[in-house]
């Protein structure tokens, strides 16, 4: 994992930062747990995508839902599989 830290004057990159810094490792765990919790909550609003199961990770099931229904309002259109699905369908 490469982590980018941007300041007004400097960009810093930490390659495998989780193994070098407990702060980076803790932040990574907190970010993942928070994201997974949000995906479970959003699953109720977008049940066709079964976000409570795969939490938005690119699985065959998630890709099939994107192909079948197109991206929802919470999908990142900058992510290539989502962009491809968006070009084929309208928003669900």
C-alpha positions as CSV (number, residue, x, y, z in Angstrom):
1,X,0.0,0.0,0.0
2,X,1.3,3.4,-0.9
3,X,0.0,6.3,1.3
4,X,0.3,9.9,-0.1
5,X,0.4,12.8,2.4
6,X,0.0,16.2,0.8
7,X,0.9,19.5,2.4
8,X,1.1,23.0,0.8
9,X,4.7,22.5,-0.2
10,X,5.4,18.8,-0.1
11,X,4.1,15.4,-1.1
12,X,5.3,12.4,0.9
13,X,4.8,8.8,0.0
14,X,5.0,5.9,2.5
15,X,5.4,2.5,0.8
16,X,4.2,-0.2,3.1
17,X,3.6,2.4,5.7
18,X,1.4,0.1,7.8
19,X,4.5,-2.0,8.6
20,X,6.6,1.1,9.4
21,X,4.2,3.1,11.5
22,X,1.7,2.1,14.1
23,X,-0.2,5.3,13.5
24,X,-0.6,4.5,9.8
25,X,-1.5,0.9,10.6
26,X,-4.2,2.1,13.1
27,X,-5.6,4.7,10.6
28,X,-5.8,2.0,8.0
29,X,-7.8,-0.3,10.3
30,X,-10.1,2.5,11.4
31,X,-10.7,3.5,7.7
32,X,-11.5,0.0,6.7
33,X,-13.9,-0.7,9.6
34,X,-15.6,2.6,9.1
35,X,-16.0,2.0,5.4
36,X,-17.4,-1.5,6.0
37,X,-19.9,-0.1,8.5
38,X,-21.0,2.5,6.0
39,X,-21.5,-0.1,3.3
40,X,-23.7,-2.1,5.6
41,X,-25.8,0.9,6.4
42,X,-26.1,1.9,2.7
43,X,-27.1,-1.6,1.8
44,X,-30.6,-0.8,3.1
45,X,-31.0,2.0,0.6
46,X,-29.5,0.1,-2.3
47,X,-30.4,-3.6,-1.7
48,X,-29.8,-4.6,-5.4
49,X,-26.1,-4.3,-4.8
50,X,-25.9,-6.5,-1.6
51,X,-23.4,-4.1,-0.1
52,X,-23.8,-5.7,3.3
53,X,-22.2,-8.9,1.9
54,X,-19.2,-7.7,-0.2
55,X,-19.0,-4.1,1.2
56,X,-18.4,-2.6,-2.3
57,X,-15.3,-4.5,-3.0
58,X,-15.0,-5.6,-6.7
59,X,-16.4,-9.1,-6.5
60,X,-18.1,-11.0,-9.3
61,X,-21.4,-10.4,-7.5
62,X,-20.8,-6.6,-7.3
63,X,-19.7,-6.4,-10.9
64,X,-22.9,-8.3,-12.0
65,X,-25.1,-5.8,-10.0
66,X,-23.3,-2.9,-11.7
67,X,-23.8,-4.5,-15.1
68,X,-27.5,-5.3,-14.3
69,X,-28.5,-2.1,-12.6
70,X,-25.8,0.4,-13.5
71,X,-24.1,2.5,-10.8
72,X,-26.1,3.9,-7.9
73,X,-25.8,7.4,-6.5
74,X,-23.1,6.2,-4.1
75,X,-20.8,4.6,-6.7
76,X,-17.6,6.3,-7.7
77,X,-17.7,7.0,-11.4
78,X,-14.0,7.4,-11.5
79,X,-13.5,3.7,-10.7
80,X,-13.1,2.0,-14.1
81,X,-15.6,-0.9,-13.6
82,X,-18.2,1.6,-12.4
83,X,-17.5,3.9,-15.3
84,X,-17.9,1.0,-17.7
85,X,-21.3,0.1,-16.2
86,X,-22.3,3.8,-16.2
87,X,-21.7,4.0,-19.9
88,X,-24.0,1.1,-20.5
89,X,-26.9,2.1,-18.2
90,X,-28.5,4.9,-16.3
91,X,-28.5,5.4,-12.5
92,X,-30.5,3.1,-10.3
